[in-house]
Amino acid sequence: MKKSYKFMTFITAVFSLILLLPQGASAKIKHGKVKAMSRNLYLGADIFKVVEAAMDTTNPYAVPAAVATVFQTVQYTNFPERAQALADEVLENNPDVIGLQEVTEYFMQAPGDFLYGNPITADMVVIDFLQVFLAALEERGMNYSVASVSYNADIELPMFAGFTPEGYPILNDLRMLDRDVILVKNNVHVTSESNGNYYYNVAMDLGGVNVEFTRGWTSINAVIRNQEYRIVNTHLEVGGDPTSPFAMIQAAQMQELMGLLASETKNTILIGDFNSSPENVQTQPYHQAIAAGFVDSWTMTHYWNPGYTCCFNETVNDPDSELYERIDHIFFRFGPRALPFALTWRTGIDDIDMTPNGLWPSDHAGMYALISFLSW
């Protein structure tokens, strides 16, 4: 979408809102504007392959072998290269605030001692997605800082690394730390920050080890162009059949988040990967947000376009891979004396957005919203 078209559409929207104002309100009208972006960075592989391997109780090395396969895919999907493309998206769109999900950090210990009773001790950093992404932004002169972080699943498992000369398997330990992060531009004034983990999370046995896939939320109060907002970012559990534990936990997480925001009176922007599509009545979070008074920014101007954001293939290298559902959202909820309007578009969805070596920036599309409102 060309910038001139975006500008003209924005001006048209502002004048349309003015016409909707009550008589006499135009004399004390205030105009607010905030640019928000949601971006799932993609942890780099399908970790559910490890879950599937754990079901093979006949092979004691099924989980270490699956962890090795996942880590090879993480290396192939090359986050430092993808971070450059993601940073280009930020440069083009210039958001005030960015909600990031799957901001992963990988650690390793070699040789590993997981099987000797030390399950969370790997501390050699292999890659920190947050620092790599911030460096890519800084290279482009984009000054963003970390405003809030939630530390979520912290999982360490043994990983097959080869054989000794005598033919015994070598096991390293691989640790994955998941985070959700809010970044703000340097001219955004953050007045308060909070974060937390959900009470209900998926837990399962992986090769004799109980692992909890903890998820969380981040929140800030921020002043943008002299207007104060509550900005929240989250990544919920996957959905599925409504009677499955995954879907029930997902709905419980969203209910907890809606409870946290129930008494919020500030203009609120809710960003994230909700793993819930408006087209799927079996996953509840999207519909829970609407029921709580939030507006889906995408549908304000794209009612004819489903706006799919998920998902490209696991190795993010197939230019013909197609998105098939919209699970990344930017919701907003404004007070009674405000008329909001949103222009939204997706990022990272065209072949031209792929890296020089043919990788999509993420397995998700990004979501961008320019939210403007008139208040009196």
Secondary structure, 3 states (H helix, E strand, C coil): CCHHHHHHHHHHHHHHHHHHCCCCHHHHCEEEEEEEEEEECCCCCCCHHHHHHHCCCCCCCHHHHHHHHHHHHHHHCCHHHHHHHHHHHHHHHCCCEEEEECCCEEEEECCCCHHHCCCCCCCEEEEEHHHHHHHHHHHCCCCEEEEEEEEEEEEEEEEEEEECCCCCEEEEEEEEEEEEEEEEECCCEEEEEEEEECCCCEEEEECCEEEEECCEEEEEEEEECCEEEEEEEEECCCCCCCCCHHHHHHHHHHHHHHHHHCCCCCEEEEEEECCCCCCCCCCCHHHHHHHCCCEECHHHCCCCCCCCCECCCCCCCCCCCCCCECCEEEEEECCCCEEEEEEEEEECCCHHHCCCCCCCCCCECEEEEEEEEEEC
